[in-house]
Amino acid sequence: MDAAGTDWSQRYLAVLATQRQLSPHTLDAYRRDLAELAALCGQADWTRVRQADIRRASARLHSQGVSARTIARKLSSWRGFFGWLAHQTTLTANPVDSVRAPKRPKSLPKALSVDDAVHLVASTARPAAMPTPAELCDRAMFELLYSSGLRVSELAGLDLHYQAGPPPSLGWLELDGAEVSVTGKGNKRRTVPVGSHALAALRAWLAVRPAAADGSLALFLNQRARRMSARVIQLRLKQHALRVGTAVQVHPHVLRHSFASHLLQSSGDLRAVQDLLGHASITSTQVYTALDFQHLAAVYDQAHPRAKMK
């Protein structure tokens, strides 16, 4: 309430309910956020809340272990309230403006171990049977994802060979040169090598690949003989991982992360990994150095005689 006894928070919640027609669950969240702010600020008059009060409230929540994501949501809720209040009262500035939530800790990309990655891409659904064309296609796609660190969109856009157009090829396979050329983010072209196992899987797929129904040069085709979409590749990899018993949920970017992590572990050449991934800035690639340290820490824990002291 303000000095005149007006309960602005209740009026605001009424506006949200009637004009914006928010759900009862969302209204309860706004109500809790405003009640929490009133308690943190120790202030009954909303028009007297200042930016310093909001900063202290945010810092206090952070010290209590509230996640950065939750604090950001609360700040957004408070910002909306004070923006509305400025149109109803003499409040001249929104005290939540320029107040930012604490930075969220950057989570490391998920990467498989070398053994798990190899088992995933090398396994077949029916080891004792002759693989079907669909299985050969899957094997070639998964081997190529791990071999060359491609984005799933880059994999889906590959052609059998370069075509000047129209439309021109965004990516293509050069089987004799053991490489693929792809167009990544920012329309940047790069060429990456293809490993021997991926080449063998590609040759096996090309031996049974039907002609595309639309006459395109798409390298990977779905069951209707049309270009495989990124979404279908994602679903087929997920299903394959479940069939072969991979312990974690796998999507195409996991194989890209695994490619980068394993290459960095073996070579230590961060710049080369950056070029192969097609990162515009090396800061995007540096996250894999943390994955590399995880590998070193695991080796230390397993091998060092003093690593597991009771």
N, C-alpha and C positions, 0 to 999 in steps of 0.2 A: 504494500500500500504506500501511497505518497502522503504528504502532509495533510491533504484534504480527505484522506481515507479511501481513495480509489484503489481497488485491487486490480492493477493492470494485468497481472499474470492471468487472472481468471477471465478478464475481458479478451485477452489475446487467445486463450484456449477456446473461448466461445467463437471467435472469428475463424479459427482453424476448423472448428467443427461444422460451422454453418456455411461459410463461404468457400473454404477449400475442401470441405467434406472429407477430412482425414478419418481414418479408421479409429475405433476406440483404443486399439493397441498402440497406434502411433501417438494419439493424444496423451495416453498414459506416459509414454516415453518423454514427450515434451514437458509434461507436468513434473515428472521426476527431475528432469534436467534443471528446470527453473527453481524447484524447491532446493535442490542441491546447491545451486549458485547462491541462493539467498542465505543458506547456512554457511557456505564458505566465506561469503563477503561479510556476514554479520550485519546485513543492511536490509532494513524493512522498506526503505524508499528507493524504488528502482531508478528514479531520476537522478539519484546521487551516486550511482555506481560509476566508477571511473576505470580507465584502462589499466591502471596499476592494480585495481581490485581483481580484474579479469586475469592479469598475469599471475598474481599470487594464487588465485584459484586453480589455474592450470598447473602451476608448479606444485601446488599441494597435492593435486590428483596424481601427478607424475611420481611424487615421493611416496605415495601410497601404493604404487605398483599398478596403477591404472594404465592400460595399454595406450600407445600413441594413437591408434585407430579410434579408440573410444573417446579420448580427449578431443580429437578432431571432430568427431560427431557432436559432442557436447558444445564445442565452440560454434559449430554451424547452427545448432539449435539456439544458442544464446544470441548469435549475430542476427538471426531472423527476428527474434523477439525485440531486440533493441532497435532494429531498423523500423519495425512497425511502431514502436513506442515513440520514435522521433517525430512521427507524423501526428501523434496524438497529444504530445506535451511540448514543453519548452526545451526538451533535450536537443542539444545542437550537434552532438557527434556520437557516433556509434562506438561505445567503449571496446567492442570486440574487434573492430577493424585493426589490422596490422598485428594482431596477436595470433601467433602460429602455434600449432601443436608441436610437441617434441618430435624429432625425426624418428621415423620408424626404422628399427634395425633391418638392414638389408639381408634378407635370407639368401643362403647359398643355393645355387641351382642344384637340383637333384641329379646325381650321376650314379650309374651302376658301377660295380667293380668290374675289372677286366674279365674275370671268369663269367660273371653274370651276363655281361654284354655279349661276349662271344657265344655263350649258350643260347641266348635269345635269338640272335640273328642267324646262327648256324643250325638251329633245331628245325625239324620239319614236323608237321602235324601227324604224319603217318610214316614213321621211319622205315617200316618194313614194306611199304607199298610204293608203287610208282607214283611220284608226285603229279598232281593235276596241273594244268596250265595256270590256274588261279594260285596254286601253292608256289609254283615257280616264279610267278609275278611277285608274290609277297616276299619270297626269299630275296629276289633281286632288289626290291625296294628297301627292305630292312638292312641288307648288307650295304647298300649304297648310302643310306642315311648315316650309318655308323662309320663307314669307310671315309666319307668325305665331309661329314659335319654339315650337311645341307639342312636348310629350313624346309619344312614340309611343303610350303608353297613353291619353293624352288624345285623340289623333287617332282611335284605335280606338273610343273610347267615344262619339263624336259621333253625335247623332241628326239627322234632317232638320229637326226643330223641337222646341221644348220640349214635353215630355209630363209631366203632373203625376203619372202613375203609376197603379197600381203596375206595375213599379218606376219611380220618377221618373227623368227624364233626368239623367245625369251631365254631359253636354255637348250642345250643339246649335248648329246653324247658323242665323244670321239673315241670309239672303241680301240682303234689301232694306236692312238696316242695315250691310252689309259688315263683319260681325263674327261671332266665335264665342265662346260662353261655355263654359268648361271647369271641371272640378273637379280640382285638382292635389293635390300632396302635403299631408298634414295636413287633407284634406277642405276645402281652401280654394278658393272659387269666384273666377274672374277672367274678365273679358271682354277680348278682344284684337281689334284690327282685322285685316281681310283685304285684301290688296292687289289691284289691278285684274287682274293676270295670274292670280292664284289664283281670283278670282271668275269670270273667263272660263272657266277650266278646270273649275270646279265646275259652271257652267251647262251645259257640254258633257257632263259626266258625268251630271248629273241628267236630261238629255234622253233618255238611253238606259238609265238605271238601272232594272232590273226590280223588281218587287215582291219584298220579302223573303219567303223561304220560310216563315219562322215568323211573319210578319205584323208584325215589329218595325219601328221607324222608323230602323234603323241607316243611317247615311249611306253608309258604304263596305261593299260586299258582295263576298264571294269568289265563286268560280265555282259554288258550290252555293247562291248567293243567300242566304247567311247572313253575319252580322256578321264583318268582317275582324278577325282577331286581330293583336295586336302582333307576334307572331313571324312571321306571314305577311307583314306589311308590311315588316318588317326584311329578309326574304329577297327580296322583290320589289324593294326598293330596291337591295340588293346586286347582284342580277342585272341590273337596269337600268344601274347604274353600270358594270358590266363591258361591257355591250353598247355603251354610248356612249363607252367609252374613257377613263373617269375614272382618273387616274393613281394615286390612293390608294384604299384600302379605305373604303367609305362605309357607315355605318349611320345610322339616323334621328337619333341625338343629334349627329352631325356637322353635319347641317342646322340643328339648334337652336343649336349653337355658332356656326355661320356666321352665322345670323340675328343673334345677340347681338353678335358681333364687328363685323359690317358696320354694324349700327345704331349702335354706339358710335363707330365711326370717323366716321360721318356727323354724328352729333348731339352727341357728347361728354356726353350726359346719362345718367350712371350710374344715377340713381334711376329714370328712366323705363324703362331696360332691366331693372332689378330688378323693377318692377311687371309688365312684359310677360312676363317669364320666370316670375313667380310665386315668386320666392325670398323666403323668410321673413326672411332676414338679408342685408344688403348685402354682407357679407363673402363670400358665395357668388358674388356678381356681380363683385366686384373683380378676380377672376382675369382677366376680359376686358380690364382695363386693360393687362395685360402683353401680350395679343394686339394691342392697339391700338399699343403701343410697337413691337412687331415690325413692324407696318405702317409706322410712321413711320421706323423704321430702314431698312427696305427702300427707301422713297422717298428717304431721304437718300443711301443707297449708290448709287442709280441717277442721282440728279440733282446731287449736290454735286460740284463740280469737284475737290475735294481728298479725296474719299471713297475713291478707289481708287489711292492713291499706291503706287508700287512700292517 
